[in-house]
């Protein structure tokens, strides 16, 4: 998470749909914006959200009356990505989770929100030969929004994790914002090793010591802005690969098996382990003050499903400067 002194979105309001554990909220509040409504259906995510914001999000979005949602300037939505994820069955709009985008459209049709800020897996761009994204764009255009999107990688914005996601920014057409530039990449100066806990903070039972560990590379002394694979355990499937902490982390996942499931395995101080939930939080941009729920399996799932706060902040800065320049609020 980057420290932003200039509250560029002060006096602006937003709603947090499909809120998860609050990544969008942290990002926009860091620029001074105020959250006036949140919505999340998962009970464990709601628990984490309440623990950190003192607010219990509203429930099933499909049952929420769009007229009951408070007026707001910005609609934020990390709408469910499982229906479009390359690691899933990619059913898209044929999956009920994919259909939830239409609830965003339903709310926008009534609320006529000025700015829309959304995030999803990069596979949504090519899903169904591009028809899925084109459908989303067509609907947003029909609702009178100009539509901008770009795939960004977290490792290009100061976070040592390979996490490519598509970010969508839409402005209501009457605001006459006909150009939007997504933030330019910055140099990666920190690597995964800079985000790890001290060794005495890591329980012994998280380390793996097995006879079927095969290390392909013995040298681990060069830094990289990419993931550095060192070896495997078992057959080397997903969740069975070992990486260097001198590179960037692989993409955190909400699902998946293997001894290093959800985070990948890493060679740390001569031993092998997956990342701890706090380390996952750090490479998603969450501050150490963020309260992680005690259920470790759910914590891994939450960070695997979450948004990278730093990337959202950089995009939100661009949004704030654009709307300030256009003097639309």
Secondary structure as GFF3:
##gff-version 3
##sequence-region A 1 329
A	DSSP	beta_strand	13	17	.	.	.	ID=ss1
A	DSSP	alpha_helix	23	29	.	.	.	ID=ss2
A	DSSP	beta_strand	34	38	.	.	.	ID=ss3
A	DSSP	alpha_helix	43	53	.	.	.	ID=ss4
A	DSSP	three_ten_helix	61	63	.	.	.	ID=ss5
A	DSSP	three_ten_helix	66	68	.	.	.	ID=ss6
A	DSSP	beta_strand	74	77	.	.	.	ID=ss7
A	DSSP	three_ten_helix	92	94	.	.	.	ID=ss8
A	DSSP	three_ten_helix	98	100	.	.	.	ID=ss9
A	DSSP	alpha_helix	101	111	.	.	.	ID=ss10
A	DSSP	beta_strand	115	121	.	.	.	ID=ss11
A	DSSP	three_ten_helix	122	125	.	.	.	ID=ss12
A	DSSP	three_ten_helix	127	130	.	.	.	ID=ss13
A	DSSP	alpha_helix	131	142	.	.	.	ID=ss14
A	DSSP	beta_strand	145	153	.	.	.	ID=ss15
A	DSSP	three_ten_helix	154	156	.	.	.	ID=ss16
A	DSSP	beta_strand	164	172	.	.	.	ID=ss17
A	DSSP	three_ten_helix	173	175	.	.	.	ID=ss18
A	DSSP	three_ten_helix	192	195	.	.	.	ID=ss19
A	DSSP	three_ten_helix	199	201	.	.	.	ID=ss20
A	DSSP	three_ten_helix	204	206	.	.	.	ID=ss21
A	DSSP	beta_strand	207	208	.	.	.	ID=ss22
A	DSSP	beta_strand	213	215	.	.	.	ID=ss23
A	DSSP	beta_strand	229	233	.	.	.	ID=ss24
A	DSSP	beta_strand	241	244	.	.	.	ID=ss25
A	DSSP	beta_strand	265	268	.	.	.	ID=ss26
A	DSSP	beta_strand	271	274	.	.	.	ID=ss27
A	DSSP	alpha_helix	277	282	.	.	.	ID=ss28
A	DSSP	alpha_helix	296	305	.	.	.	ID=ss29
A	DSSP	alpha_helix	309	326	.	.	.	ID=ss30
###
